Amino acid sequence: MFLALKEMKDQKLRYLLLTSIIGLIALVVFVISGLASGLSSGNKQVVLDWHATGMVLNKNANKTVNASNLAAREQENVTAEKVAPMGIYSGALKQGEEQNNITVFGTEKDSFILPKLLEGKSFDEDYTIMISQNMADKFQLAVGDQIKVGNLKHKLKVTGIFKATTYLLQTVGYTNLTTYQELKYGTKAADESQIMVNMFAVKDKSLKDVALNDTKTVPLEKFSNTTFIENIPGEKPEQITLNAMVYVLIIISAGIVAIFMYVLTLQKKNLFGILKLKGFPRA
């Protein structure tokens, strides 16, 4: 230990260079790890906020929520303590000449997935919407304001604001199923039987307690939150790529240290020979 510290003192530049390289690599690993965590949180935060046991999708959708289409009436084929029909619309919020992407979820006004409001009230009629705090801050919106979303002819009135959250890195809003239907498909449903959704969020003691009635017309499949999040578009490939970058940097760092120590050993080869001639043991 004494000899090692003495050599580090005598060879300051050499060891400072090694320390700097390792430090820079550690900094890059830290930044990429933070980026991976932030992107993952931004993609799925709203799903975690629902506190659901799992999700029910169309079995033919290959576990992809955007590919899943279900009639809202299919809710009768899902048995759980709480069931919430949900439609997802990704579009643009227009503020003057500026447009920004947002995600609007359509659901029932008494749905268990709805967040606790910070101010205002829940949507209670058509063409009303609850928005997240980060959306309100970003677009300078307040309860009572009206917003233009997508190609919907009517403006949506903001009735309430809830805590900041995101889905696919976009700000979030909630509206009723009738407004969602018109927002996504361009036409208002003739009656409730015509309303289409993407999935059902379910809440029970466990996913095993959620029962699905066997239907030949629309096969249903249930998933845990973990499986649902893994199949959010872009989530899994994004995390695999960023994590692979972290592992590669760690391997590079270990390789640099190994090469450095190997070179030092070669440089001291003559010294080891002299010590051996003088009878010093190897250990």
Buried (B, 14 or more C-beta within 10 A) or exposed (E): EEEEEEEBEEEEEBBEEBEEBBEEBEEBBEEBBEBBEEBBEBBBBBBEBBEBBBBBBBBEBEBEBEBBBBBBBBBEBBBBEEBBBBBBBBBBBBBEEEEEEBBBBBBBBEBBBBBEBBEBEBBEEBBBBBBBBBBBEBBEBEBEBEBBBBEBEEBBBBBBBBEBBBBBBBBBBBBBBBBBBBBBBEEEBEEEEBBBBBBBBBBBEEBEEBEBEEEEEBEBBBBBBEEBBBBBBEBEEBBEEBEEBBEEBEEBBEEBEEEBEEEBEEEEEEEEEEEEEEEEEEE
